């Protein structure tokens, strides 16, 4: 089957997937799109939202609809790296045997990732980057596709350990969850307080998802689109010659080269889900906010004047 046919097939299956997820998740269309773009681009996502916005339910539903193995890890201050990765134990023959931890699944929900100390947060780093974990000198490969979705509560910062920039950079998207609209909340209350249970069907296999990820990577990109993405990221760096005035005034640090790579990969997926065979500047702009949001470090002046990351990014287009 040609790549053109595969992309047409992908669009069909993607639309069916969105319908399947919508059986359980009311609204949050842009959030679901960003999570799915991240999965099909082979990236990870960080969900930022207050409790009770169905973050866990959303990830669980997406995992079921994708036909993938799903594990949830609740991060707490006393969580140890071995609680995530697994550990070696002595079996009945007095031989060391490795017992796999919850990280060995296709989709990992790292709930409240900023609640745990840096040592445990770092246990996720190798898994996210290398798709493998090392325990007692042995490297264990993780099953593909592999996707980490971490959540963070933006309100309660007491007793939390903010994610280091190096780890934040590993997330393709930082996604802000907003409260539902009045109409959506009415629908949520109706559907969750009755005895009707929705069944979510698996529409993909792990192999199909890996195949679609490969097709998306093969999508060609025009040089001017790549140059636009790199130039856009360059504008976020206050010391660069191409830096925008708003960046010079309100930003301490800009995005690194990983942002440019992620912009192109996500733009390819965004183009594919819209039935296009090559991304353009419009596709870059559609995914830019989620990709740049957590990579721009604002200064005290931006905080004092209430300048948001979104406002800075929008002004760069």
N, C-alpha and C positions, 0 to 999 in steps of 0.2 A: 504493500500500500504506500502511495506517495505521501510526502509530508503534508501536502495541501489537503489530501483526503483525511489524513490523521487530525489536522487542525479542525476541519469541518466536523469530524466525529467528536473531537474534544469539546467544541462549542455546544453540541447537542447534549453531551453527557454533563457538561457543566451546568447548563440550564435546568436539567432534570435534578441535579444535585442541590441546586438552590431551592427548588420546589420541595424537595425532601426535607431539607433543613427547616424551611418555613412552616412545616407541620408542627414543629415544637417551638421554634424561636420566632417571636413576634417582632417585626421591624428589624432594627440593627443591621440593615442591608449593607451599608458601607463597611461596617465592622466585619461581617461575614466575608465580604468580597476581599478585604485586605488579608484576612487569615488564609483564605483559599489561594490568593495570589502568592502569598508567602510559601505555602505548602508546595504549590506547583512550580515555584521558582527554586525550591530546595533551601529555603531560608527558615528563620525562627522569628517568633513575634513576642512582644511584651505588651500585655494588656493592662492599661492603667484605668482604674475605675473604683468607685465606692462599693462597699458590700451590697449584695442583693440585686445586682444587675444581670444575673444569670450567666456569669462568666464560665463557671464549671459546667453548667448545663449546656452552654453553647459548644464548648470543646468536646464534651461527651457526645453530643448530637452529631457534630462534624466527624468525629472519629467513627461513629457507627455508620453514618452515610457513606464514608470512604472505605468502609470494610477493613479498618485498621485496628490493631491492638492498642489499647489505651490504658495508661496508668496515671493516677493522681498522687502527687507527693505534697503533703502539707508541711511547709517549712516552718520550723519553730527554733527558738534560740538554742535548744539542747540537741538539735539534729546533727549527727556526725556524718562525715563523708561515706563511711561504710554502710550507713542506713540507706543511702541512695545507690551506691555502686554495687554493694554486695560484699561478702567476706569469705575468706577461706576457713573451713572448719575441719576438724579431724573426724574422718568417718569411722565405721566399725572396724575397718582393716588398718587403722592408725595411719591412713594416708590423707594428705590434705586434699580437700574437695572444695571447689568454688561454688558458692550458692549465689546465684544472680540476684541483684537488687532490682527495685522497680524501674530503674533507668533503662532496663532491657525491654522496651516496648517501642511501637512505631511512633506513637504520640504521647508525649509527657506533658502533663499539666503541673508546672512548678508553682503551687499556690502560695501567694504572699512570699515571694522569693527574698524580699528585703527584711524578712523577720529572722533570717539565719546568719550566723557569722561568716566572714569572708572565706574561711577555710572550707566550709561546706558549699558556699556559692561556687568556689573554684572547682569543686568536683564536677560541676556541670560543664565547665569550660572545654575540657578535652572532648567530652561527648559531643558538644555542639560543633566544635571546629573539625575534629578528626573523625567523627562518627565511630569512635572506639573509646574504650576505657582501659586504664592500666591499674591492676591490683596485684600487689606483691611481685612486681617485676614482669608480670604476664600481661600482654595486651589482648583484649577481647573485642572483636568487631561487633558493632551493633547492627540489628536488622534494618535494611533500607525499605521504604523511605523512612527517614528519621526526622522528627520535628519536635522542637521544644516550644511550648507556649507558657510563658511565665506571667503571673499576675502580680500587681502591686497596688496597694491601697494608698491613694494620694493624700488622705487626710491625716491619719494617725501616724505621726513620725517618731513618737517616743518609743525607745527600745527597738529601733530598726537600724539596719546596717545598709546605707545607700549602696547601690551597685556601683562598683568601680567603672570608670570610663571604658577600660579595655573590655569588660564584660558587656556593657551596654552596646558597644560597637558590634558585638557578635549577633545582635538581634537585627534582622532585616527591617522590621517595622516596629515602631512604638505606636500603639493604637489607643486613642482616648475613647472610653465608653461614656456616653452621655445618658441622662435619664430619659426614659421613653416619653413620647408625647401623651397627652390626655387620652386620645383615642386608643393608642397602643396599650396603655396601662389598663384601660377598661377591658380590652381583649385578653391581656395577660391574666387578669383577675378572674375573668369568666372561664378561661381554659384551665386554670390551675386549681380552681375550687370546685370542680365537678368531678364525676367519677369516670370521665372519658379518658382513655389512655391511647396516645398516638404511637403507632409502631413505625420506627425508622428503618427503612430497608437499605442494605449495603448495595451501592451501585458500582463500586470499583473493586479491583483486587490490588494488592500491594504492587504486583508486577505491572499492572496497567498504569498506576500512578508513576512508577519509575520510568515507564516508556514515554508517558506524556511529558515528564520532566526533561527527558532527552530530546524529544521533538522541539520543545520550547527553546532549549539551548541552541538548537540548530537554526532557529529563525534568524535570517540575515538582518543586519542593522546598517543603515546608511551612515557614512562617515560624519555628515553634518549633525546627525542625531547624537552620536557618541560625543562629538565635540561640544554640543549643547549641554549634555549631562555633565561632562568634566568641567566646563565653564561655570555651570550652575553651582557645582560643589566648590569650585575655586572662589566664587563670590562670597562664600560663607566664612572665608578665612580672613580675619581682620588685618593681617600683615601682608597679604598678597596684593600684587599690583591691581588685580581685577576686582578687589573687594568692593562691595556696594557701600554707599555712605551710611546706610542704616546699620550695616554690620560693623563698620569702624566705630560707630557711636555706641552700639548696644551689645556687642558680642566680644567675649574674651578669647574663645577658641572655636574654630570651625570644624567642619567634617573632614575626615581622612579619605584616602583612595577607596576604602571598602564601600563608602557611600556611592561613589561613581559606579562601581561594579554592580551594586544592588539596584541602583536606578535603572541600569540597562536590563538586568535580568527581570526585574518587576515590570518594566515597560513592555518587554517581550510577552510576558504572561498576560498583562492588561490588554495588549493588542490581540493576542490569541483568543481571549474570552469574548472579545467583541468582533471576532470573525475576520480580523485583519492579518495579513501574512508578513507584515513588517511594522515595527513601531515607529511613530513619528513624535514630534516635540510635544504634541497634545498628551500622548501616553506618558511621557516623562513627567509632565506637570501633574497628571492625575495621581501619580504615586509618590511625588516628591515630598509632600508634607509628612507622611508617615515614616519615610526613610530618613529625613533630615532632622525631624523634631528632637530626637534624643541625642543627636550628634552635635548640636549647637549649644555651647555653654554661654549663657547670657551673663552680663556684668551687673553690678549693683544698681547702675543707673536704669537698666531695663526693668529690674524688679521694682524699683521705686516708682517708675512711671507706668507700671502695669503693661509693659509691651510684651505680648505673647510670642511664643515660637512661631505660631501660625502666621502672625502679622509680618514677622521678619521674612519668613519663607515666601509668602505671597508677594512681597514687594520685590523679590529677586527675579520673578518671571518676566 
